[in-house]
């Protein structure tokens, strides 16, 4: 498997997200990874991945050109491992910059699945959602609640890309554990 490194300016983290802010419920949230040191991995054939200049907060992006639609969206994917885990009942959020660079034929937007979950069987998840990406850069935010314990080093963020022949660009990404949900 090949790895891509998308570096972020050190000030980007400080200007867009605090590492340990206190939420309204009194619990603190924490980043589940170092957004300045992500090593992206990718799988699948019929694709081309590259780092390109971009008009997003970091100034660069990973361009994922999917040359062929696959049976399963996860047959072609871009992902990275999370250092931290989540306890049952923890709220997890992912915020990421993305855009459609080239939409599938007869569509206006690229379509992907965003997965935040276990990096091993049973591949259960906290977040798994289909997203239609707009043509302009946009910050997308998704949330979910862990219904099981996810051990440290056993989670990943995965963009499942093989729904269509399309080109997508991904910028900075932040995954936070917001702490236990309040009933």
C-alpha positions in Angstrom: 0.0 0.0 0.0 1.2 3.5 -0.8 1.2 6.4 1.6 0.6 10.1 0.9 1.5 12.8 3.3 -0.5 16.0 3.3 1.2 18.6 5.5 -0.7 21.4 7.2 0.6 24.7 8.3 1.2 24.7 12.1 -1.0 27.7 12.5 -3.9 26.0 10.8 -4.6 23.9 13.8 -4.5 26.8 16.2 -6.7 29.0 13.9 -9.4 26.5 13.2 -9.8 24.2 16.2 -8.7 24.2 19.8 -7.2 21.0 21.2 -9.1 20.8 24.5 -12.1 23.2 24.6 -14.8 22.7 27.2 -18.2 21.8 25.7 -21.5 23.1 27.0 -22.0 19.9 29.0 -18.8 20.5 30.9 -16.8 17.7 29.4 -13.7 18.3 27.2 -13.2 17.3 23.7 -9.9 16.1 22.3 -8.4 15.5 18.9 -8.1 11.8 18.2 -5.0 12.2 16.0 -2.3 14.8 15.1 -3.7 16.6 12.0 -0.2 17.8 11.2 1.2 14.3 10.9 -1.4 12.3 8.9 0.0 9.5 6.8 -2.8 8.7 4.3 -3.0 5.2 2.9 -5.0 4.1 -0.1 -6.1 0.9 -1.8 -7.8 -0.3 -4.9 -6.8 -0.3 -8.6 -8.0 2.0 -11.3 -7.2 5.2 -9.3 -4.6 7.9 -9.2 -3.7 9.7 -5.9 -1.6 12.8 -5.8 -0.9 15.9 -3.6 -2.0 19.1 -5.4 -2.2 22.8 -4.6 -5.7 23.8 -3.4 -7.7 26.8 -2.4 -8.4 25.5 1.1 -7.0 26.5 4.5 -3.8 24.4 4.1 -3.1 25.3 0.5 -2.9 21.7 -0.6 -5.1 18.6 -1.0 -5.0 15.0 -1.9 -6.6 14.5 -5.3 -8.2 11.1 -5.8 -9.1 10.3 -9.4 -11.3 7.2 -9.5 -11.1 5.7 -13.0 -13.7 3.0 -12.6 -16.8 2.4 -10.5 -16.5 -0.7 -8.3 -19.1 -3.1 -6.8 -18.4 -1.8 -3.3 -17.6 1.8 -2.4 -14.7 0.6 -0.1 -13.0 -1.2 -3.0 -11.2 2.1 -3.6 -10.4 4.1 -0.4 -8.2 6.7 1.1 -7.7 6.4 4.9 -5.6 7.0 8.0 -5.4 5.5 11.4 -6.5 7.3 14.6 -4.2 7.2 17.6 -7.0 7.4 20.2 -10.1 5.4 20.7 -13.6 6.0 22.1 -15.6 4.6 25.0 -19.2 3.4 24.6 -21.4 6.5 24.7 -18.7 8.9 23.5 -19.7 11.4 20.8 -17.2 11.6 18.0 -17.1 14.3 15.3 -15.2 14.6 12.0 -14.7 17.9 10.2 -13.0 17.8 6.8 -12.5 20.0 3.8 -13.4 18.5 0.5 -14.7 19.2 -3.0 -15.8 17.6 -6.3 -13.0 18.2 -8.8 -14.8 16.2 -11.5 -18.3 14.8 -11.1 -19.5 11.5 -12.4 -21.1 11.6 -15.8 -24.6 13.0 -15.7 -24.2 14.2 -12.1 -23.4 17.5 -10.5 -21.5 16.2 -7.5 -19.1 13.4 -6.5 -20.5 10.9 -4.0 -18.4 9.2 -1.3 -18.9 7.4 2.0 -17.2 8.8 5.1 -16.4 6.1 7.7 -15.0 6.5 11.2 -14.8 3.2 12.9 -12.8 0.1 13.7 -9.8 -0.7 11.5 -10.3 -4.4 12.0 -13.1 -6.9 12.0 -16.0 -6.5 12.7 -15.4 -3.0 11.0 -18.2 -1.5 13.1 -18.4 2.3 13.1 -19.3 5.5 14.9 -19.9 7.4 11.7 -20.7 6.0 8.2 -22.5 8.4 6.0 -23.0 8.9 2.2 -22.0 12.5 1.3 -22.5 14.4 -1.9 -19.6 16.8 -2.3 -20.1 20.3 -3.7 -17.8 21.8 -6.4 -16.4 24.5 -4.2 -14.3 23.8 -1.1 -16.5 23.2 1.9 -16.0 22.2 5.5 -18.2 19.1 6.2 -18.9 18.0 9.8 -20.5 14.7 10.8 -21.1 13.3 14.3 -21.9 9.9 15.8 -22.1 8.2 19.2 -20.0 5.0 19.9 -22.2 2.1 20.7 -19.2 0.0 21.7 -15.7 0.5 23.0 -13.1 1.3 20.4 -9.6 0.7 21.7 -6.7 3.2 21.1 -5.0 2.5 17.8 -7.9 0.4 16.5 -9.8 3.2 14.7 -9.5 4.8 11.3 -11.0 7.5 9.1 -11.8 6.2 5.6 -13.1 7.9 2.6 -14.8 5.2 0.4 -14.5 6.4 -3.1 -15.6 3.8 -5.6 -19.3 4.7 -6.0 -18.6 6.4 -9.3 -15.9 7.3 -11.8 -15.0 10.7 -10.3 -12.3 13.0 -9.0 -12.4 14.3 -5.4 -10.0 16.6 -3.5 -9.5 16.3 0.3 -8.0 19.0 2.5 -7.5 19.2 6.3 -9.4 16.8 8.5 -10.0 16.9 12.3 -11.5 14.0 14.3 -12.6 14.8 17.9 -13.8 12.7 20.8 -16.4 15.1 22.4 -16.7 12.9 25.5 -19.7 11.1 26.9 -23.1 12.0 25.6 -25.5 13.6 28.2 -28.9 11.9 28.5 
